Amino acid sequence: MLTVQTVHKSSTHLIISPKEHFLQGRLLTMWKIMIAEDNIVSSMALEELLADKGHQVVGVAASGREAVHMDKNLMPDLILMEINMPGKINGIAAAEAIKSTRDVPIFFLTGDARQELMNRAKRMTPYDLIRKPFGEEQVSKAINRLNHGSDQTLY
């Protein structure tokens, strides 16, 4: 349900929900996103790209164990998870642990194309894979598929 709130006498502001906003005449869903990525360059690039698109990065985890812990505290709407995380818990194991407690979309990030990793990652749902090196279009399309069930780019 849309409600209109007067901000000033001459303008109005649409209040839709905490996650939906109008951008250039289009309704877009903005996400609270947690990044689980041990590569500082990749995590910084993702943070900048997501912020430029209006999403809120609520946390960055540098290990699988940290990602599981941060998810419990931050409750993000979406997680971008590197598959090859350091430590005893890799990205897939961290994603499985998170998904066992709550239903949250997790997109995997990887530069590793080993078939056994891909097969294990594909068993997760909702599933998407963002290959490194990633670009703005690749990340935007993945999020848009989640928003709209298609690969139509809205950004």
C-alpha positions as CSV (number, residue, x, y, z in Angstrom):
1,M,0.0,0.0,0.0
2,L,1.3,3.4,-1.0
3,T,0.9,6.3,1.4
4,V,1.8,9.9,0.8
5,Q,3.3,12.1,3.5
6,T,3.7,15.9,3.0
7,V,7.3,16.9,3.6
8,H,6.9,20.6,2.6
9,K,3.8,22.5,1.4
10,S,5.1,22.3,-2.2
11,S,6.4,18.7,-2.3
12,T,5.4,15.2,-1.2
13,H,7.4,12.1,-0.4
14,L,6.2,8.6,-1.2
15,I,6.6,6.1,1.6
16,I,6.4,2.6,0.2
17,S,8.3,0.3,2.5
18,P,11.8,0.3,4.0
19,K,13.2,-1.5,1.0
20,E,11.4,-0.1,-2.0
21,H,12.2,3.3,-3.6
22,F,11.5,5.1,-6.9
23,L,14.5,5.8,-9.0
24,Q,14.1,7.6,-12.3
25,G,10.4,6.6,-12.3
26,R,11.0,2.9,-11.6
27,L,10.3,1.1,-8.4
28,L,13.5,-0.6,-7.1
29,T,14.2,-2.8,-4.1
30,M,17.1,-1.7,-2.1
31,W,18.8,-4.3,0.0
32,K,20.7,-4.5,3.3
33,I,23.7,-6.6,2.1
34,M,26.5,-8.4,3.9
35,I,29.7,-9.1,2.0
36,A,31.7,-12.1,3.0
37,E,35.0,-11.7,1.1
38,D,38.6,-12.1,2.3
39,N,40.1,-10.1,-0.5
40,I,40.1,-6.4,0.6
41,V,40.2,-5.1,-2.9
42,S,37.2,-7.1,-4.0
43,S,35.2,-6.3,-0.8
44,M,35.9,-2.5,-1.3
45,A,34.9,-2.7,-4.9
46,L,31.7,-4.4,-4.0
47,E,30.9,-1.9,-1.2
48,E,31.4,1.0,-3.6
49,L,29.4,-0.6,-6.4
50,L,26.5,-1.5,-4.0
51,A,26.4,1.9,-2.3
52,D,26.3,3.6,-5.8
53,K,23.2,1.6,-6.5
54,G,21.5,2.6,-3.3
55,H,22.0,-0.6,-1.3
56,Q,23.3,-0.6,2.3
57,V,26.3,-2.7,3.1
58,V,25.7,-3.7,6.7
59,G,28.9,-5.6,7.2
60,V,32.0,-7.2,5.7
61,A,33.2,-10.6,6.9
62,A,36.7,-11.8,6.2
63,S,36.1,-15.5,7.0
64,G,33.3,-18.1,6.9
65,R,33.1,-18.2,10.7
66,E,32.8,-14.4,10.9
67,A,30.1,-14.5,8.2
68,V,28.0,-16.9,10.2
69,H,28.4,-14.8,13.3
70,M,27.7,-11.5,11.6
71,D,24.6,-12.9,9.9
72,K,23.1,-13.7,13.3
73,N,23.7,-10.2,14.5
74,L,23.0,-8.1,11.4
75,M,20.2,-10.1,9.7
76,P,21.0,-8.8,6.2
77,D,18.5,-9.2,3.3
78,L,21.1,-10.6,1.0
79,I,24.6,-12.0,1.3
80,L,27.4,-12.0,-1.2
81,M,29.7,-14.9,-0.2
82,E,33.1,-15.8,-1.5
83,I,33.3,-19.5,-1.9
84,N,37.0,-19.9,-1.0
85,M,37.1,-18.2,2.4
86,P,40.0,-18.8,4.8
87,G,39.8,-20.8,7.9
88,K,38.0,-24.0,8.9
89,I,34.7,-22.9,7.3
90,N,34.7,-22.0,3.6
91,G,32.0,-19.9,2.0
92,I,29.8,-22.8,1.0
93,A,29.9,-24.3,4.5
94,A,29.2,-20.8,6.0
95,A,26.2,-20.4,3.5
96,E,24.9,-23.9,4.5
97,A,25.1,-22.9,8.2
98,I,23.3,-19.6,7.6
99,K,20.6,-21.3,5.5
100,S,20.0,-23.9,8.2
101,T,18.8,-21.1,10.5
102,R,17.0,-18.7,8.2
103,D,16.0,-18.3,4.6
104,V,18.2,-15.5,3.1
105,P,19.4,-15.2,-0.5
106,I,23.1,-15.9,-0.9
107,F,25.0,-15.2,-4.0
108,F,28.4,-16.8,-4.4
109,L,31.5,-15.0,-5.5
110,T,34.4,-17.0,-7.1
111,G,37.3,-17.0,-9.3
112,D,37.6,-20.8,-8.9
113,A,35.8,-22.9,-11.4
114,R,36.5,-26.4,-9.9
115,Q,33.5,-28.6,-10.7
116,E,33.0,-30.0,-7.2
117,L,32.7,-26.5,-5.8
118,M,30.3,-25.5,-8.5
119,N,28.1,-28.5,-7.9
120,R,28.0,-28.0,-4.2
121,A,27.2,-24.3,-4.6
122,K,24.4,-25.1,-7.1
123,R,22.6,-27.1,-4.5
124,M,21.9,-23.9,-2.5
125,T,18.8,-21.9,-3.3
126,P,18.2,-19.1,-4.1
127,Y,21.5,-19.4,-6.0
128,D,23.5,-17.2,-8.2
129,L,27.2,-17.2,-9.0
130,I,29.1,-14.0,-9.6
131,R,32.5,-14.8,-11.3
132,K,35.6,-12.8,-10.6
133,P,36.7,-10.5,-11.8
134,F,33.2,-9.1,-11.6
135,G,31.8,-6.0,-13.1
136,E,28.9,-3.6,-12.3
137,E,26.6,-5.2,-14.8
138,Q,27.2,-8.7,-13.5
139,V,26.4,-7.8,-9.9
140,S,23.4,-5.6,-11.0
141,K,21.9,-8.4,-13.1
142,A,22.2,-10.9,-10.2
143,I,20.4,-8.6,-7.8
144,N,17.8,-7.8,-10.5
145,R,17.1,-11.5,-11.0
146,L,16.4,-11.7,-7.3
147,N,14.1,-8.7,-7.5
148,H,12.2,-9.6,-10.5
149,G,12.8,-13.2,-11.4
150,S,14.5,-12.2,-14.7
151,D,17.8,-10.9,-16.0
152,Q,16.4,-7.5,-17.0
153,T,18.8,-4.8,-15.8
154,L,17.0,-1.8,-14.2
155,Y,20.1,0.2,-13.2
